[in-house]
Amino acid sequence: MEKIEKDVAKDYWENQAKTHKGSHLASWSDNFMIELEIDAIGEHISSGDHVLDIGCANGYSAFQQLERRQDVGSITGVDFAENMIKQANLLKKAQWVGDIVKFEVGDINSLQFPDATFDVAYATRVVTLMPTWEEQQIAINECIRVVKPGGKVIFSEPFLEPFTLLNALRQLKDMPPLIEHDSNRFFKKAVLEEFLTQKGLTFTVNEFSSIYYLGSRFLRELVTDPSAYPGFNPINRIFYDIEKDFSGGGFGIQQAYIVTK
């Protein structure tokens, strides 16, 4: 069953790359969330850092990080979808960024880099694509392994508790529930935190999306007719702008755990 799930997931992302090429849509339709995520991760990238982007998709976020931090040492992106890496390398060629950025096909459960290679590694919405907690632990350990002592590993992933909280609010207003897709195994905060603590790792949590999720997944349906916006709902920008100035509240399904090795 796990092999079938992995094959289905891989086929999905291969087709996303073919369909959307260099667009952010290849990774996620919610561009505001991608931008918030890029900002949250970018706070932990410093001058000269060698960075690993795990689950880099078509390289969209990696290029955004490079634009924000042009003095970075290097950015290496890995993804298991060959078409994603193909699109990332096409973007690299078009932007003439040289060897500071490179993209390779790779598996988060078996990263092809020696121990302690990178100053910062970040995984974006990829660990929770693993079908079981056991495989998620392997992925987490691999991300930690390739980072230098004193370096940082950032897990920007969806979590079950805020997902449940938002659905409870939606139920109060007779809204249909948000769906946890079959290919996504949301983290449980207590389980992840216990795992990291038992490994002797320190971490902080950045709830960088709470206001945005509360607004875009709950409040907007109270003040607009979602059926009038079959694709992008422009009211999302309001919540995005607010989120840029404030955070917290426990509603952000997407959260970043910043782990210090």
N, C-alpha and C positions, 0 to 999 in steps of 0.2 A: 504493500500500500504506500509506504514512504517513497519508494522508487517512482511510482506512478505520480504522486504529488509533486515530486521534484521535476519530473519530465513535463508535467502540465505547466508548472511555474516557469520553467525555462522556455518552453514554447511561447508562453504569454509574453515574456520580456523580449524574446527575439522578434516577435511580431510588433511589439511596441516600438522597437528601434526602427524596423522597416517602415512603419507607418508614419512616425513622427520625426524621424531623423535627428536633427540637432536641436529640436525644440524641448523646452522643459516638460512638455506633455508626454514625452517618452517615459519620464519617471513618475510624474504626478500631475494631475490636472489643476491642483490647487497651487497656483504660482505664489500666492501670498504666504502660504505655509512654507514653501521652499525658501523664500527670501528670509523669513523669520529664522528658519533652521540654519541657513548660511550665516546669518549674523551671529546666532548663538554659538556656532562652532568657531567662527572667525575670531571671537574674543580670546581664544586660547592658542592661536597661531602667532608666533613671534618671528622677528627677523632672523633669517638664517635657518629656520626649522626645516627639517626633512619630514614631509607629511605623507601619510598613506590614506587615501580615500577608498574605503572598502564598500563595494556596491556602488561604484561611481556612475553607473548607467552610461549615458552618452557624453559624460564629462561636463555637463552644464554647470554643476555646482563647483567642480574643480576650477573651471575658468573664472567663475565668479569670485572664488577665494583668491585666485591669482591677481585679479583686478583690484581687490581690496588690499592685498598684501604683496606688492611687487618685489619686495626684498626677501621673500621666502627662499629657502635654500633649494627646495624641489618639491614637486607634488607627483606622487605615483598613484594612479587609479587602477583598481582591479574590479572586474565584474565577470560573472559566469556566463553571460550572454555574449556570444561572439559578435553579433550584429551591433550591440551597444559599443563594444570596443572599436569596431570598425567605424562607427559614426564619430566616436570620440577622437580617433586619429585623423579623420577627415576634418573635423573642426580644428584640431591642432595644426594641420597643414595649412588650412585657410587663414589661421591667425598668426602664423609664423612665430610661434613662441619658443622654438628651439628645444633644447634638451632639458629645460627646467621642468617640463611636464612630460610624462609618459604614461601610456595606458597598456595594460596587459590583461589577457584572460586569466582568471584565477578563481579559486574556491575558498570561501571564508573558512571552511573547516579544515583546510590544509594550505595555508598561505606559503608561497614559494620563496620566502625571504628568511635570511638567518635571524637568530635571536638578536634583539636590541638593535634593530636597523634604523628605526624612525624615532623622531622626537615627539611626534603627535600622530595618532591614528584615529580616524573616526569612521564609524559604521552608521549609515543612514537608512533606517527602515529595512534592514537586511537580516539582522540576527533573528528577528521574530518571523521571518519567512521559513526558518527551520521548522520541520514538522513536529519535533518533540523538545521538551525541556533538556533532555540529555544531549541532543545535538546542539541546542542553543549554548549549553555549557562549553562544548568543544569549541564553538565559534568564539565565545567570549575569551576563552583561554588562548586561542590563536591570536586574537587582537592584542591581548596583553603581552604575549610572548615576543612579538616583533617590535615592541617599544622599549626604548632605553630606560634604565633606572632613572627615576626622577621625571620621566616623560609622562604624557597624558594620553589616555584612551577615552574617547567620547562615544557613548552609545545614544544616538538619537532615534528613539523607538516608540511605538505605541504602547500604552499601558492600560490594563483592564479596569483599574479603579475609577479613573475619570470617565472612561467609556461607560461604565455602569451608572455613574452619577448623572451624566448627560441623558442617558436613556430614562432614568427615573424622572428627570424634569420633563422630558418629552411625553412620558406616560401621563403625567399630571394634566397635560394639555391635549391628550388624545392624539398625539402625533405618532406616526409609525416609528419603530425603533431604528436606530443606526445599526448597521449590519457589520459584524466581524466576519470578514471573508474566510472561506475554508483554508486558504493558503497562508493565513496570518495567525500566529499564536501569540497574542498580546502578552507582554511581561506582566507579572504580578510584582508590585513594588516590594513587598515584604520578602518574597522569594529571592529576587535579584539582590536586594540589600543584604540578606543573610549570606548569600553565596559570596559576595564581594568581601564582606566582613570576615568570614571564615578564612579567606585567602590573605587576610592581613592588609587589605587595600583600603585606602581612604578615598572618599568621594564626596562630591557636592552634587546638588540637583538644580537644574535650571528649568523651571516651569515656564518656558518661553512662549507658550501658546494658549494660556488659559482664557484670556479675554477674547481672543480671536475665535476659539472653539465655542465658547459660550454664545458669542454673537452669531457666528456663521452656521452653527449647528442647532441653535435653539431660538435665540431672540429674533433672528431675521424672519422666521416663519410666523412670528406673532405680528410683524409689521409689514410684511410683503406677501404676495401670493407666489409661492415657489414655482407654480405651473407657468407663470408669466416669464420665467427665466429658465428655459430648458438647459442652458449651458452655464455661463458665468452670471452670477448675481452681483450687480454692481454695489450693493450695500456691503459686501464683504470688505471693500476698501475702507469703509468707516471703522470697522473693527480692527483691521490691520493697522491703521494709523493710531488707534488708541493703544494697541498692544505694543507699539514701538516705544511708548512712554511708560507703560505700566505692565506688570506681570504678577503672577500668583493667583491663588484662588482655587486650585485643585481641579479645574475643568479641562485642562489641556491634555488631550489624549496623547499628543506627541510631547515627550519630555526628553531632556538631555541629561544623562548621568556622566559627569566628568570624573574619571577615575585617575588617581595619581599612582604611578607604579613605584 
